Each structure stands twice: as C-alpha cells, then as structure tokens.
Amino acid sequence: MNNGIEIRWHGRGGQGAKTAALLLADVAFKTGQNVQGFPEYGPERMGAPITAYNRISDSKIRVHSNIYTPDYVVVVDETLLSSVDVTSGLKKNGAIIINTPKSREEIAEKLEEYSGRIYTVDARKISEETLGKNFPNSPMLAAIVAVSGVMDRNTFIKEMRASYQHKFAKKPEVIDGNMKALEMAYDIVWSAVEGDKMSLSA
C-alpha cells in the first residue's frame, strides 16, 4: 500500500487487541479516512496468541490481505516476545509499541535483530489506576495513535469519547475511566516520540 499506514497488533485472547483494532478503524473512518480493521481468524481461546490488523489511508484501499510488512506493530502482551516474531516484516523506519513496565533499552535487548524505534508504555498500570482492572487495550490504542500520528490528540479524544458514550451509555463511570486511560497513555508516549524527534534534529 503506497499511500497510508499498516498496523499489526499482537495480543492474547481476552486482552482486547481485536477490539482496539476495530475501534481505531472506527475513529479513523469518522475523520474521513479509508480504513480496514480485522483480526486474523484462528482459535481465539482465552490467553491464546491472536493477531489483528489496520490499514488507514487517504486513498481507497484496494488490498485485502493480512499485513506482512507493517509500518507499526503493537504488542499488547510482553510475554509474546519470547514466542512470536513480533518484528517480522516491520519496516525499519516504522516503530514497535510494547505494553511493559520495562524501559525501551531493556526491551531492545530482546529485539536484537530490530533496529527501528521502540516505545514502551505500562498499559497494565494505567488501566488499573483508571479502571481498577487490567484492560490494556485502551492505553495501547492511544499509544499507537500517538506514535503513528493518524490523527491529532484533540480529534482522537473527541471521537473516542463519542464512541465510548455510545458503547457504555448505561455505564458512565466506565467512560471516564477509559478516557483517563487514553489521555495518560497518549501523553506518555507522545512525550517519548517528541523526545526522539528532538534527538534526531540536535
């Protein structure tokens, strides 16, 4: 795909990676972009590795296959690093975002063959602080938006609030928790992205 970005998600059944990919497609579509969001179908047992994908483009998307050379990879479960080749096909000028409390220097040691950008965010800690439970998909969704720049922060927050208000109409307390999780994760990762830009321009 020449015009646009491709994202591959890695997670485990029950962690919400598929839901996050579908949500990203939904909010990007609302901003006028052409989108795809779909899982790779297989045994979706609780805890089993799953993969999902996004394509987002200003132009019509004419390809309908899985994504083999993504611009970005999102890893919702750090334990997958030891069993899944999460950087397979990942473009060197792209980036990988991993849910982990570890620093990116520590993660880089586990991804020896990958030399591109690495971002880490402790999605578990954020979700437990804001939602009281380990729901890493909202923080990871915010993280990929911050890294990829598919939309600006204000647009993303506005569209996600509207989406959550529709989805959780009878649970307003869930809306506030998810919004806090999104904002916290976005700002943490955005700071790292901006720091990298400053380092490159120095």
Residue pairs with C-beta under 8 A, 6 or more apart in sequence:
1 55
1 57
1 61
1 63
3 57
3 58
3 59
4 34
4 55
4 56
4 57
4 58
4 59
4 61
5 54
5 55
5 56
5 57
5 71
5 72
5 148
5 150
6 53
6 54
6 55
6 67
6 69
6 70
6 71
6 72
7 21
7 24
7 53
7 54
7 55
7 56
7 67
7 70
7 71
7 72
7 73
7 74
7 144
7 148
8 51
8 52
8 53
8 67
8 70
8 72
8 73
8 74
8 90
9 17
9 18
9 20
9 21
9 51
9 52
9 53
9 54
9 73
9 74
9 76
10 17
10 49
10 50
10 51
10 73
10 74
10 75
10 76
10 77
10 80
10 84
10 86
11 17
11 18
11 49
11 50
11 52
11 75
11 76
11 77
11 80
11 137
12 46
12 47
12 48
12 49
12 50
12 76
12 77
12 80
13 44
13 45
13 46
13 47
13 48
13 50
14 46
14 47
15 76
15 77
15 136
15 137
16 76
16 135
16 136
16 137
16 138
17 50
17 51
17 52
17 74
17 76
17 137
17 140
18 39
18 50
18 52
19 137
20 52
20 74
20 76
20 137
20 138
20 140
20 141
21 37
21 38
21 39
21 52
21 53
21 54
22 37
22 52
23 37
23 137
23 141
23 160
23 163
24 35
24 37
24 54
24 56
24 141
24 144
24 145
24 150
25 35
25 36
25 37
25 54
25 56
26 35
26 37
26 163
27 151
27 156
27 159
27 160
27 163
28 35
28 54
28 56
28 150
28 151
29 35
30 159
30 162
31 151
31 155
31 159
33 56
33 57
33 58
33 150
34 55
34 56
34 57
34 58
34 59
34 60
34 61
35 54
35 55
35 56
35 57
35 61
36 53
36 54
36 55
36 56
36 61
36 64
37 52
37 53
37 54
38 52
38 53
39 50
39 51
39 52
39 53
40 50
40 51
40 52
40 53
40 66
42 48
42 50
44 50
49 80
49 83
49 84
51 66
53 66
53 67
53 70
55 61
55 63
55 67
56 150
68 88
68 89
69 89
69 90
69 91
70 89
70 90
70 91
70 94
71 91
71 94
71 95
71 148
72 90
72 94
72 95
72 96
72 97
72 144
72 147
72 148
73 86
73 87
73 90
73 94
73 95
73 96
73 97
74 96
74 97
74 140
74 143
74 144
75 81
75 86
75 96
75 97
75 98
75 99
76 99
76 123
76 136
76 137
76 140
77 99
77 136
78 98
78 99
78 100
78 102
80 86
81 98
81 107
81 110
81 111
82 110
86 96
86 111
87 96
87 111
87 113
87 114
90 96
90 114
90 116
91 116
92 115
92 116
93 116
94 116
94 117
95 116
95 117
95 118
95 119
95 147
95 148
96 111
96 114
96 116
96 117
96 118
96 119
97 119
97 120
97 121
97 140
97 143
97 144
97 147
97 189
98 107
98 118
98 119
98 120
98 121
99 120
99 121
99 122
99 123
99 124
99 136
99 139
99 140
100 107
100 120
100 121
100 122
101 122
101 124
101 125
102 120
103 120
104 118
104 119
104 120
104 192
107 118
107 120
108 114
108 118
111 118
117 147
117 196
119 143
119 147
119 189
119 192
119 193
121 139
121 140
121 143
121 185
121 188
121 189
123 136
123 137
123 138
123 139
123 140
123 143
123 185
124 134
124 136
126 139
126 181
126 184
126 185
126 188
127 133
127 134
127 135
127 136
127 138
127 139
127 181
128 134
129 184
130 177
130 178
130 180
130 181
130 184
131 138
131 174
131 177
131 178
131 181
132 177
135 181
138 178
138 181
138 182
138 185
139 181
139 182
139 184
139 185
140 185
141 160
141 182
142 156
142 181
142 182
142 183
142 184
142 185
142 186
142 189
143 185
143 186
143 188
143 189
145 151
145 156
145 186
146 153
146 185
146 186
146 187
146 189
146 190
146 193
147 189
147 193
151 159
153 186
153 190
156 182
156 186
157 179
157 182
157 183
157 186
160 178
160 179
160 182
161 175
161 179
164 174
164 175
164 178
164 179
165 175
168 174
168 175
168 178
